[in-house]
Amino acid sequence: MRADSPEFLHATQASYDAIAEAYAAEFPDSLAGRPLERALLTAFVDMVRAAGAPKQPPVADLGSGPGHVAARLHAFGLPVFGVDVSPRMVALARREHPELRFHVGSMTALDLPDETLGGIVALYSIIHVPDDQLPAVFAEFHRVLVPGAPVLLGFQSGDVDGHERLTERFGQEISLDYYWRTPDTVASHFTRAGLELHACVLREAVDGEKRPRTFLLARRPAVVAGPE
């Protein structure tokens, strides 16, 4: 990561490097036992295929962590790679899924040309992005997606926007900011970035979760052919 990257990225990287092994052991597959999330991922895959590119562009799992979401996308037959801010997480993902590509990077500034991705999945990764950085993140989504390509976004939410900082997790000292946002807040950022909202799904907290989960399916608008 560049030295002049935003401070929150350095803090997030250091925190996840510190807890990577414990996190991966605790959450080896966040979609296991979650039929709604798996159904939404299937809907995302169908939207990727329906975009109709002559040659399927790759899909990116942003905030890929231990790599289980990328592995599921790969099992669907999609070309996929993962991006995570934590080098330690990337190393663990490469070890567990050697057939896939994982890279260190940030969704605030993706090292990709314009219009190169056939889809983006970002599950529970925007929660560490400050409010003032969120427009830049979604602008990056719009920039790198081919026209018509979808986004599946998942995040912990609530009735009001909020923020807290954790200084310890899994017995490790960290400095990790969490941002809770309403579905309307995130959907409005999508719209301002030029992404079309397709669906908004709210799941209540289960199995000891503290907050509901919101999932947004959107896409970069398709190019409409003009009259010949």
PAVO-215730 format. One record per residue (C-alpha): residue in three letters; y, x negated, z. Coordinates in pm, whole numbers, padded with zeros to 5 digits, always signed. Layout:
! residues N
alaYXZ...
***
This chain:
! residues 228
met+00000+00000+00000arg+00348-00123-00084ala+00561-00249+00203asp+00841-00009+00106ser+00616+00298+00120pro+00735+00576+00355glu+00668+00501+00721phe+00445+00806+00767leu+00200+00661+00512his+00165+00337+00708ala+00108+00532+01031thr-00145+00764+00864gln-00329+00471+00708ala-00351+00279+01035ser-00464+00588+01227tyr-00744+00679+00988asp-00856+00319+00959ala-00896+00322+01337ile-01103+00643+01350ala-01281+00629+01013glu-01636+00572+01138ala-01611+00830+01417tyr-01444+01083+01187ala-01712+01043+00919ala-01986+01085+01179glu-01821+01399+01323phe-01737+01555+00985pro-01995+01429+00732asp-01943+01743+00519ser-01659+01983+00600leu-01802+02240+00354ala-02144+02262+00517gly-02181+02602+00680arg-01858+02721+00513pro-01958+02970+00239leu-01599+03076+00167glu-01486+02719+00105arg-01785+02654-00119ala-01712+02971-00315leu-01351+02862-00364leu-01469+02523-00485thr-01694+02700-00736ala-01396+02908-00853phe-01197+02586-00892val-01475+02434-01104asp-01480+02743-01325met-01101+02716-01371val-01135+02348-01465arg-01388+02435-01732ala-01184+02733-01853ala-00880+02509-01913gly-01059+02428-02237ala-00971+02062-02293pro-01168+01917-02589lys-01287+01636-02362gln-01304+01709-01989pro-01038+01499-01810pro-01134+01370-01465val-01072+01564-01148ala-00914+01396-00843asp-01005+01458-00480leu-00685+01362-00296gly-00737+01272+00066ser-01105+01223-00011gly-01205+01086+00330pro-01581+01018+00352gly-01626+01150-00004his-01833+01466+00044val-01601+01693-00158ala-01599+01451-00450ala-01979+01439-00428arg-01998+01818-00454leu-01770+01816-00758his-01989+01548-00913ala-02295+01768-00851phe-02122+02040-01056gly-02113+01795-01346leu-01742+01718-01336pro-01605+01365-01384val-01438+01300-01048phe-01285+01026-00837gly-01140+01015-00487val-00812+00882-00352asp-00741+00817+00015val-00465+00636+00201ser-00716+00468+00436pro-00896+00159+00302arg-01162+00206+00568met-01227+00563+00457val-01251+00446+00097ala-01504+00181+00198leu-01716+00441+00379ala-01701+00678+00080arg-01807+00401-00158arg-02098+00315+00072glu-02219+00675+00099his-02158+00766-00267pro-02196+00446-00473glu-02221+00644-00796leu-01859+00764-00759arg-01519+00596-00776phe-01286+00591-00476his-00945+00427-00462val-00680+00351-00201gly-00363+00539-00283ser-00118+00809-00187met-00059+01156-00329thr+00317+01091-00296ala+00301+00844-00586leu-00020+00862-00787asp-00100+00559-01001leu-00179+00776-01303pro-00013+00849-01638asp+00134+01192-01706glu-00108+01474-01796thr-00433+01291-01726leu-00614+01507-01467gly-00824+01814-01533gly-00783+01933-01175ile-00686+01837-00820val-00859+01919-00493ala-00670+01840-00171leu-00845+01981+00136tyr-00675+01926+00472ser-00472+01629+00350ile-00116+01766+00314ile-00107+01831+00690his+00009+01472+00743val+00290+01494+00484pro+00638+01556+00631asp+00836+01854+00510asp+01086+01642+00318gln+00804+01469+00125leu+00614+01782+00024pro+00825+01860-00286ala+00755+01510-00420val+00381+01555-00363phe+00365+01880-00558ala+00588+01735-00830glu+00326+01460-00864phe+00053+01723-00893his+00243+01890-01176arg+00310+01556-01350val-00048+01431-01361leu-00224+01760-01444val-00293+01855-01803pro-00149+02197-01896gly-00372+02473-01764ala-00546+02252-01507pro-00597+02394-01155val-00526+02283-00799leu-00729+02381-00493leu-00533+02317-00175gly-00658+02374+00180phe-00460+02334+00501gln-00448+02444+00862ser-00182+02712+00900gly-00025+02957+01140asp+00235+03229+01180val+00521+02979+01190asp+00578+02625+01067gly+00528+02356+01331his+00462+01991+01404glu+00284+01778+01662arg+00185+01414+01705leu-00149+01287+01830thr-00159+00950+02003glu-00535+00943+02070arg-00843+01063+01888phe-01209+00963+01916gly-01106+00727+02196gln-00874+00532+01964glu-00499+00487+01997ile-00327+00640+01695ser+00009+00776+01582leu-00067+01070+01356asp+00167+01356+01273tyr+00032+01703+01193tyr+00237+01967+01015trp+00136+02334+01032arg+00286+02558+00765thr+00264+02924+00675pro+00100+03021+00346asp+00438+03141+00216thr+00601+02805+00291val+00346+02607+00091ala+00326+02866-00188ser+00704+02847-00232his+00682+02468-00269phe+00414+02519-00535thr+00635+02757-00726arg+00937+02527-00713ala+00720+02242-00846gly+00634+02454-01151leu+00279+02545-01047glu+00151+02900-01097leu-00015+03055-00793his-00349+03218-00877ala-00483+03312-00532cys-00403+03275-00163val-00691+03309+00085leu-00653+03306+00463arg-00957+03241+00681glu-00937+03292+01054ala-01031+03008+01290val-01405+02981+01362asp-01639+02758+01561gly-01377+02618+01795glu-01106+02565+01533lys-00756+02600+01675arg-00581+02734+01365pro-00655+02952+01063arg-00724+02790+00727thr-00527+02876+00414phe-00648+02801+00061leu-00426+02815-00245leu-00556+02816-00600ala-00289+02737-00856arg-00254+02570-01192arg-00009+02391-01410pro+00098+02651-01668ala-00088+02635-01995val+00096+02555-02313val+00149+02875-02509ala+00128+02823-02882gly+00430+02954-03068pro+00419+03156-03392glu+00318+02959-03697
***
